[in-house]
Amino acid sequence: MLPKPDFTKPLKFGSVHTDYMLEIDHTTANGWEKPLISPYHDFSINPMNSSLHYAIQLFEGMKAYKNNEDIYLFRPELNMIRLNKSADRLALPVTIN
Protein backbone atom coordinates (compact mmCIF):
# COMPACT_ATOMS: atom_id res chain seq x y z
CA MET A 1 0.00 0.00 0.00
CA LEU A 2 1.29 3.45 -0.89
CA PRO A 3 1.87 5.92 1.95
CA LYS A 4 -0.94 8.41 2.49
CA PRO A 5 -0.03 12.08 2.07
CA ASP A 6 -0.25 14.62 4.89
CA PHE A 7 -3.43 16.45 3.87
CA THR A 8 -2.64 19.31 6.26
CA LYS A 9 0.18 20.38 3.90
CA PRO A 10 -0.07 21.56 0.29
CA LEU A 11 0.16 18.73 -2.25
CA LYS A 12 2.63 19.02 -5.11
CA PHE A 13 1.04 18.15 -8.46
CA GLY A 14 1.97 14.67 -9.68
CA SER A 15 3.50 13.62 -6.36
CA VAL A 16 0.58 11.63 -4.93
CA HIS A 17 -0.50 8.38 -6.53
CA THR A 18 -3.32 5.95 -5.86
CA ASP A 19 -3.28 2.32 -4.78
CA TYR A 20 -5.69 1.47 -7.61
CA MET A 21 -5.83 1.70 -11.39
CA LEU A 22 -8.54 1.71 -14.03
CA GLU A 23 -8.25 -0.73 -16.92
CA ILE A 24 -10.56 -0.94 -19.93
CA ASP A 25 -9.96 -3.39 -22.78
CA HIS A 26 -10.98 -2.58 -26.34
CA THR A 27 -11.68 -5.04 -29.13
CA THR A 28 -12.73 -4.43 -32.71
CA ALA A 29 -15.72 -6.73 -32.24
CA ASN A 30 -17.09 -5.28 -28.98
CA GLY A 31 -15.57 -1.80 -28.66
CA TRP A 32 -14.79 -0.70 -25.11
CA GLU A 33 -15.33 -3.48 -22.58
CA LYS A 34 -16.49 -3.22 -18.96
CA PRO A 35 -14.19 -1.00 -16.85
CA LEU A 36 -12.22 -2.67 -14.07
CA ILE A 37 -10.73 -0.92 -11.03
CA SER A 38 -8.01 -3.11 -9.54
CA PRO A 39 -5.14 -2.73 -7.08
CA TYR A 40 -2.10 -0.98 -8.56
CA HIS A 41 0.09 -3.52 -10.35
CA ASP A 42 2.59 -3.90 -13.15
CA PHE A 43 1.16 -4.93 -16.48
CA SER A 44 2.73 -6.76 -19.36
CA ILE A 45 2.70 -5.50 -22.91
CA ASN A 46 3.05 -7.48 -26.12
CA PRO A 47 6.39 -6.67 -27.81
CA MET A 48 4.49 -6.16 -31.08
CA ASN A 49 2.38 -3.39 -29.52
CA SER A 50 2.41 -0.47 -31.97
CA SER A 51 3.15 2.07 -29.25
CA LEU A 52 6.58 0.51 -28.83
CA HIS A 53 7.30 0.86 -32.54
CA TYR A 54 5.40 3.94 -33.70
CA ALA A 55 4.54 5.84 -30.50
CA ILE A 56 0.81 5.77 -31.25
CA GLN A 57 -0.45 6.24 -27.73
CA LEU A 58 -2.09 8.81 -25.52
CA PHE A 59 -2.55 9.52 -21.86
CA GLU A 60 -5.04 11.81 -20.19
CA GLY A 61 -4.87 11.96 -16.40
CA MET A 62 -7.99 12.60 -14.33
CA LYS A 63 -7.38 14.93 -11.38
CA ALA A 64 -9.16 14.46 -8.05
CA TYR A 65 -8.97 16.62 -4.96
CA LYS A 66 -10.00 15.99 -1.36
CA ASN A 67 -11.77 18.66 0.70
CA ASN A 68 -12.42 17.47 4.24
CA GLU A 69 -14.32 14.21 3.68
CA ASP A 70 -15.42 14.90 0.09
CA ILE A 71 -13.54 14.08 -3.11
CA TYR A 72 -13.95 16.27 -6.17
CA LEU A 73 -13.04 15.46 -9.77
CA PHE A 74 -11.55 18.34 -11.72
CA ARG A 75 -13.59 18.89 -14.91
CA PRO A 76 -14.14 15.21 -15.86
CA GLU A 77 -16.27 16.14 -18.91
CA LEU A 78 -13.47 18.27 -20.36
CA ASN A 79 -11.04 15.44 -19.59
CA MET A 80 -13.07 13.06 -21.77
CA ILE A 81 -13.36 15.65 -24.54
CA ARG A 82 -9.55 16.02 -24.58
CA LEU A 83 -9.13 12.24 -24.50
CA ASN A 84 -11.48 11.80 -27.48
CA LYS A 85 -9.80 14.60 -29.46
CA SER A 86 -6.41 12.98 -28.91
CA ALA A 87 -7.74 9.52 -29.79
CA ASP A 88 -9.40 10.79 -32.96
CA ARG A 89 -6.22 12.59 -34.03
CA LEU A 90 -4.25 9.35 -33.57
CA ALA A 91 -6.95 7.18 -35.25
CA LEU A 92 -7.57 5.35 -31.95
CA PRO A 93 -11.10 4.38 -30.82
CA VAL A 94 -13.16 7.18 -29.25
CA THR A 95 -15.98 6.89 -26.74
CA ILE A 96 -19.55 7.32 -27.91
CA ASN A 97 -20.45 9.98 -25.33
KAUR-V170359 format. One record per pair of residues at least 24 apart in sequence whose ideal C-beta (glycine too) atoms are under 7 Angstrom apart, sorted by the first residue. I is the first residue (numbers start at 1). J is the second residue. Records with the same first field share a line. If there is no record, write none. Layout:
I: J  J
This chain:
7: 66
26: 93
31: 93
32: 95
56: 90
58: 86  87  90  92
60: 86
